[in-house]
Amino acid sequence: MSMLTGAQSAAAQVTALEYIIDGYNATKYTNYLGVGGFALIVADYLHTLPDEVRLMWPSPLSTPKVLFYILRYYLFIHHVLTVLYGERVDLTPEECYAGFVRVTVSSAIVITIAEAILFLRVYAFSGKQRSMLIYLSIQFVAVHAGVFGVLARYISTVKYVKYPFNNMTCMPSTGESELLGITFALLLTSVVVVMLMMMYIAFLKHRDLNNALMMIFYRDGIFYFICISALASTNIFVNFFAPHGYKFLFVQTEVDIHVILATRMLLHLRRWAERERVGATANGRTPQTRSSFVCGSEEPVDYATSLDYWATDFGDADDVGYELARKDQKSPQSPSSSDHLV
């Protein structure tokens, strides 16, 4: 009987040791990806800094500009929190848990702000319709309230223990990772809905408008959707099916890519707005604007102002308006051309 008990104890110790080794290796790979992500955001920052100085610094303060700066510079603070949690060794379970909470909440905040930029893009793309603003606001609050609620529940299930080895990084012993998968599923659903709305608006309202700025606006949104959907789907799969130690493998990657894409989309759009504005001035064009009726309503919407809201912070770029005006000159004056019902 004692021999059987001893064998069971030895088997349990071997199993526990294998669990610790596997978890340590998974944590190491996760930290490697985190360090690689930090190198990526530094490279992205240096690469886009000239555009930021030229396109963002002189423009008036606005909601897109504030969100841009928060995302761009808070991400460095977020990575400091990540390093303090993931790279330090011999922390107590309480210290590990506190660091985990800080990093998790910080990640959620970063993704939420990046999503806000996506929602603002769709609002501008719709022609700044009040009904669209109300719907997007409701969806944004509902989805992210759900995300933070599920995330709070997940955080409460995560536990840390003291391992019988020195030089160990923080590694959770338990946690209901399916809840983390649900948060990514909520984010994926939100992105899918918003992108479908953007495609619907593009088909109904802008399908006959051949304008480079509009195409950049639409194309960047689709590229953002594809990248974020792929990362969110990967994180959903990992959190439901991967071994325990690998649950956080791509979380930081999604946070970094979210920020890079959101900030680059804004810079890219402003670059094109500047290019078309300079081209219009060089060719002696007089930019104009025109109103269009949206969704059969009687409320006129100025597309130039709508995209200007995004591209130039209510600046003087009237390139979209010029294209609309030029299109009007080529089309006969009729309800289908001058009051484009969509």
HUHU-V191615 format. One record per backbone hydrogen bond with DSSP energy under -1.0 kcal/mol. NH is the residue of the N-H (numbers start at 1). CO is the residue of the C=O. If there is no record, write none. Layout:
nh=NH co=CO
nh=NH co=CO
//
This chain:
nh=5 co=1
nh=6 co=2
nh=7 co=3
nh=8 co=4
nh=9 co=5
nh=10 co=6
nh=11 co=7
nh=12 co=8
nh=13 co=9
nh=14 co=10
nh=15 co=11
nh=16 co=12
nh=17 co=13
nh=18 co=14
nh=19 co=15
nh=20 co=16
nh=21 co=17
nh=22 co=18
nh=23 co=19
nh=24 co=20
nh=25 co=21
nh=26 co=22
nh=27 co=23
nh=28 co=24
nh=29 co=25
nh=30 co=26
nh=31 co=27
nh=32 co=28
nh=33 co=29
nh=34 co=30
nh=35 co=31
nh=36 co=32
nh=37 co=33
nh=38 co=34
nh=39 co=35
nh=40 co=36
nh=41 co=37
nh=42 co=38
nh=43 co=39
nh=44 co=40
nh=45 co=41
nh=46 co=42
nh=47 co=43
nh=48 co=44
nh=49 co=45
nh=52 co=48
nh=53 co=49
nh=54 co=50
nh=55 co=51
nh=56 co=52
nh=57 co=52
nh=66 co=62
nh=67 co=63
nh=68 co=64
nh=69 co=65
nh=70 co=66
nh=71 co=67
nh=72 co=68
nh=73 co=69
nh=74 co=70
nh=75 co=71
nh=78 co=74
nh=79 co=75
nh=80 co=76
nh=81 co=77
nh=82 co=78
nh=83 co=79
nh=84 co=80
nh=85 co=81
nh=86 co=82
nh=87 co=83
nh=90 co=168
nh=96 co=92
nh=97 co=93
nh=98 co=94
nh=99 co=95
nh=100 co=96
nh=101 co=97
nh=102 co=98
nh=103 co=99
nh=104 co=100
nh=105 co=101
nh=106 co=102
nh=107 co=103
nh=108 co=104
nh=109 co=105
nh=110 co=106
nh=111 co=107
nh=112 co=108
nh=113 co=109
nh=114 co=110
nh=115 co=111
nh=116 co=112
nh=117 co=113
nh=118 co=114
nh=119 co=115
nh=120 co=116
nh=121 co=117
nh=122 co=118
nh=123 co=119
nh=124 co=120
nh=125 co=121
nh=126 co=122
nh=127 co=124
nh=128 co=123
nh=133 co=129
nh=134 co=130
nh=135 co=131
nh=136 co=132
nh=137 co=133
nh=138 co=134
nh=139 co=135
nh=140 co=136
nh=141 co=137
nh=142 co=138
nh=143 co=139
nh=144 co=140
nh=145 co=141
nh=146 co=142
nh=147 co=143
nh=148 co=144
nh=149 co=145
nh=150 co=146
nh=151 co=147
nh=152 co=148
nh=153 co=149
nh=154 co=150
nh=155 co=151
nh=156 co=152
nh=157 co=154
nh=159 co=174
nh=173 co=159
nh=174 co=159
nh=177 co=175
nh=179 co=176
nh=181 co=177
nh=182 co=178
nh=183 co=179
nh=184 co=180
nh=185 co=181
nh=186 co=182
nh=187 co=183
nh=188 co=184
nh=189 co=185
nh=190 co=186
nh=191 co=187
nh=192 co=188
nh=193 co=189
nh=194 co=190
nh=195 co=191
nh=196 co=192
nh=197 co=193
nh=198 co=194
nh=199 co=195
nh=200 co=196
nh=201 co=197
nh=202 co=198
nh=203 co=199
nh=204 co=200
nh=205 co=201
nh=209 co=206
nh=211 co=209
nh=215 co=211
nh=216 co=212
nh=217 co=213
nh=218 co=214
nh=219 co=215
nh=220 co=216
nh=221 co=217
nh=222 co=218
nh=223 co=219
nh=224 co=220
nh=225 co=221
nh=226 co=222
nh=227 co=223
nh=228 co=224
nh=229 co=225
nh=230 co=226
nh=231 co=227
nh=232 co=228
nh=233 co=229
nh=234 co=230
nh=235 co=231
nh=236 co=232
nh=237 co=233
nh=238 co=234
nh=239 co=235
nh=240 co=236
nh=241 co=237
nh=242 co=238
nh=246 co=243
nh=247 co=244
nh=249 co=246
nh=254 co=250
nh=255 co=251
nh=256 co=252
nh=257 co=253
nh=258 co=254
nh=259 co=255
nh=260 co=256
nh=261 co=257
nh=262 co=258
nh=263 co=259
nh=264 co=260
nh=265 co=261
nh=266 co=262
nh=267 co=263
nh=268 co=264
nh=269 co=265
nh=270 co=266
nh=271 co=267
nh=272 co=268
nh=273 co=269
nh=274 co=270
nh=275 co=271
nh=276 co=272
nh=277 co=273
nh=278 co=274
nh=279 co=275
nh=280 co=276
nh=281 co=277
nh=282 co=278
nh=283 co=279
nh=284 co=281
nh=285 co=280
nh=292 co=301
nh=297 co=294
nh=301 co=292
nh=306 co=302
nh=307 co=303
nh=308 co=304
nh=309 co=305
nh=311 co=307
nh=312 co=308
nh=322 co=318
nh=323 co=319
nh=324 co=320
nh=325 co=321
nh=326 co=322
nh=327 co=323
nh=328 co=324
nh=329 co=325
nh=330 co=326
nh=331 co=327
nh=337 co=334
nh=338 co=334
//
